[in-house]
Amino acid sequence: MMNKMIRDICREYTHLSECEIEKIIEVSKSLDLMANLYNSDVFIDVLSKDKNEAFVVSHAKPKNKSLYKEIVIGKRALDENEPGVIKTLNTGITTRDIKALTQECKVVSQTIQPINLNDKVIAVLIVEEELVLKSVAVREAHHRVKNNLQTIISLLRKQSRISNNEEVKNCLDNITNRVFAILSTHHLLSKEVNNNISILSAMNLLVSNIQGGYCDNKEINICIEGEDFKINGEKATALLLVMNEVIQNCYDHAFEGRERGNIKILVNKEYDYKNIVVIDDGIGFQEKYVNEESLGTYIIDSYIKQVLKGSIERDSNEKGTKISIKIPSTN
């Protein structure tokens, strides 16, 4: 019965030869095994005559749970809903973890492998996972990491409060702010369905923590402006650690002898780069007096160059300091 359905669909809607159809039937015999192995729905799709859509010719469901309630064999897979399927059918390039919309309007992640005969793509093998379920699990993981980091921050703050050594207190406070920079990423990721977060949301969260941590009675205004962009979790953590050091340097050194000051953070994206500029109206510094061996300088320079693959420029005089960070848009 299944073999007949495959033949009928291929003969009506494709240009496949009888030999190619037999090859597809042969592969379809292993579909049940693959479905249970991957614990996912597995399909074979073939390209239609006009090459803008595909047809499902075989479908195997896992024993535990299928994403499908109805029979989808013989139904169309459109390019706008399943772009990876059409791409692989036309190019022969394997497509992994690409978002798609099923015939039953569920958002899934597809991995698509070409089925070849005599160096020609005759069909594709598709393994699907429901993206929502996967995202929920990832968000839960970020939520647990966030809670663990909050516990660490609470312990560090308590230790700082009971310490009588100012140097130790300062060290613990700096560590606390660095942990919070990491926590900020996981807090935002725990609310997202993918691994990307808003850089403006992340900056605002970080700045709020820094402002709340300083009690020296100085009036420091921080303004964040610019065009928002998304950044993935790993890069976001690195960038927030860098920004934490830059902003803390402003608080600690830019306004010595002053009661007030201003810090402006400008965010924008170009075609090739994303830019973050931090400008203060403080007393400035001389480049030669920057401690290259300090932990803060190490975090700034190493994370920008090694993790973000970007660059940093420092420009300072008696009217203030400008720190310009540039990272590739591919991040």
N, C-alpha and C positions, 0 to 999 in steps of 0.2 A: 504493500500500500504506500509506504513512504517513498520507495524507489519510484513508483509511478508518479507521485506528486512532484518529485524533483524533475523527472523527465518532462512532465507536462508543462511546468512553469518555465523551465529552461527553453523548451521548444517554442513556446508562445511568445516569450518576452525577451529572449536573448539571441545572439548570433553564435552561441556555443555549438561546437560540433558534437556528434554522438560520442566520440572518444573522450572529449572534455567532460561531457555530462557523466559518463561512467566513472571518471576520476573523482568527481564531486560526490557521487553515490558511495564510492569506496571510502572517502574521508568521513562521510556522514555516519558510517557504522561505528566510529569511535567517539561520537559526540556525547553519548550517555556517560561514558567513562570519564571524559574530560569535565563534564558538568559536575560530577561528584568529586572529582579531584580538586577542582577550583572552588567548589561549593558556590557556583554561579551559573546563571543562564548562559548557554553557549549556542551560537548560531552559525549558519553558513548563508551568506548573501551573494548574489550574482548581479553583475552590471546589466542594466537594461539596454535595449537597442539604441536609445538616444543618449546614453551615458550620463544623464543628469539625475538618475535615480537608480536604486537597486531593489531587488526583490529577495525576500526571505524564502529560502528553499528548504531549510532544515532547522530544527530547534530542539535542544535537549534541556530539561529542567533538572536542577539538583534535587536530591531526595529530601533534604531538610525544608527548603523554602524557595519558591520561585517568585520572581517579581511580576509574573504575568498571570492574569486570570483567564484570558481568552487565547484562542489559537491565532498566531501571527504568521504562520506559514502562508505564503502567497501575498502578503501585504508589502506595500512599498516602504522603502527607507529613503527619505528625501535628503538632499544635500544640506538644506538649511537646518534639519533636525539632527542628522548624523553625518557631519562633515568628514569625520575620520574614515568612515566606510567608503565614501565616494573617492576620497583622496587615495586610499590604499588600492582600491580597485583600478584606478587610473594610472598610478605611479609605481605600484609594487613595493612601496615603502611602508614598513611596519609602523603603526601608530599606537602609542601607549598613553593610558590615563587621560583620554580626551573626553570632555563633557559632551553628552548627547541627550536627546529627548526621544523617549520610546514611543511606540504606537499607542501606548496607554498613558502618555503624557507624564511619565516619571523621569526625573533627572538621574542619569546614570553616568558612570565612568566606563569607557570602553577601551579595551586593548584589541587591536585588529592586526591579524597576521595574514599575508597573502597566501593563497593556494595556487601553486604554479604547475604547469605542464609544458614541457619543451620550451622553457624560458618565457612563457606567456602567463600572465595573471588571469586565471579563469574564475576565481571566486575569492572570498575572504572568510576567515574564521574569526568570530567575534566572541570575546569573553566580557560579560557585563557585571558591574557591581553597582548597587544603588548608592549614589553619591551622598544622599542625605544621611544614611546610616553611617557611612564612613566618616562624614564630617562631624556628626554627633560624638562619635568616639574620640576624634581628634580634639574637639572642643572640651570634652570632659577631661582629657589628659592635660590640656593647658590650664583648666580650672584647678586641677589637683596640684600642679606645679605652682600656680599662683598662691594657693593656700599654704603650701610648704614654705614658699619664700616670705609670705607674711609672718609666719611663725619665726623665721630666722630674723627678720627685721625687728620684731617685738623683743626678741632676746638680746639683740645688739643694742637696742635703745635702752633697755633696762640696765644692761651692763654699763652703758655710757653714763646713765644717771647716777649710779652708785659709785662710780670711780671718782677718786679725789685727784687724779693726775690729769692735768689739762691736755698734755700731749696724747695720752691714751684716749681721752674723750674725743679729741679732734680726729684721731685715727679711726675710732669706732664710728663716728658720725660720717666720715668719708666712705667707709665701707658700707654703711647703711644706705647712703645715697646711691652707691653703685649697684647694690642688690635691688634697690627700688627701680633703677633703670631697667634691669632685667625683668622685674615683676611687671612693669608697665606693659611690656611686650606681651607677656602671657595673659595679662588681664584683658587686653584688647583682642588677642587671638581667641580667647575663650568665648567671645561673642560673635566671631566670624565663622562663615561656612567654608572658608578656604584659608590659606596660609598668608594672606596679605592684610595689612592694616593701614589705616589712614595716618600719614605722617603728622598732620596737624593735630589730630586727636592725641597721638603719642607725645608730641611736644608739649601740648597743654597739660597733660597728666604729669609729665616730668617737671615742668616749671612749677606747677602747683605744689608738688612735694618739696622742691628746693625752697620756695618762698616760705612754706610752713616750717622749715627746719632752721631758719635763721632768726635769732632773737637779739640782734645787736642794735635794735632801734633805728637802723638806717631805713630811709624811705627809698626803696629800689623798685622802680616801675619796669615791668617787662611786657613788651608788646610783640605779639606773633602775627605776622601778616604774610599773605602770598597765596599761591595756587597749590591746592592739595594734590598729593599723589599717593599711590599705594606702594608699599614696600613689603617684601616677604619677611617672615619672622626672624630668620638668622641675621639678615642685613639690618632689620629694625633694631635688634638688640645691640649690634655693634654701633649703629649710629646714635642711639640713645646714651650708650656709655660715653661716647665721644662728647655729645652735647652736654651731658652731666658735668664732665670735666671742664669744658669751656665756660659754662655758665657759673660754675663754682669758682673758677679763677676770677671771673668778673666780680663776684661777691667778695672774695677774699682779698683781692689786690687792686682792682680798678678804682675803687672809691675811698682809698685810704685818706683820712683827714677830711672827709666830706660827710655830710648828713644825708645826702640824697644823690640819686643817680638814675640813669635810664639805660635800658638794654633793649635793643630791637633785634628780633629774629625774622629774617626774610627768607621765604621758601618759594622756589619756582622751578619749573622744569623746562628744558629745551628739548630739541629733537634727540640729541645725543647724550645729554647730561641732566642730572638733577642737582640743583644748587641750594645750599643752606648758608646764609651769611649772618654772622652775629656781630652787631655793632654796639659799642658802649661809648658813653661820653665821659669816661674816666680820665685818669692821669697818664695813661699810657705806660709803655715799658720799652726798654731797649732789648733787641733780639739777643744781644750777647749775654744778657743776664738771665735768659731762660735756662732753667735747670734741665738739661737734656737727659739726666739720669733719674729724674723723679718719676714716680709711678704714674702720675697724671699725664705727663708728657709722653711717656711710653704708651699709655692707653690711646691717647689721641692719635699719635703718628702711626703706630703699628696697626690699629684697627682700620684707620682710613686707607692705608696702603695695602695691607694684607687681606683684610676681609672685604672691604668695600671697593677695593681696586681703584681708589680715587686719589685726590690730591688736596692739599691744604696750603693756603697762603695766609701769612700774618702781616698786617700793616698797622703800625702804631706810632703815635706821636703824642705831644702834650694835650691834644684835644680829644684823644680817645683811641680805641683799638677796633680794628675790623678783621674778623676771622672769616675767610671764605673757604667753604668745603664744596668740592665738586666730585660727584660720583657718576659712573656710567648709567644711562637709562635702562640698560639691560638688567639692573638690579631691581 
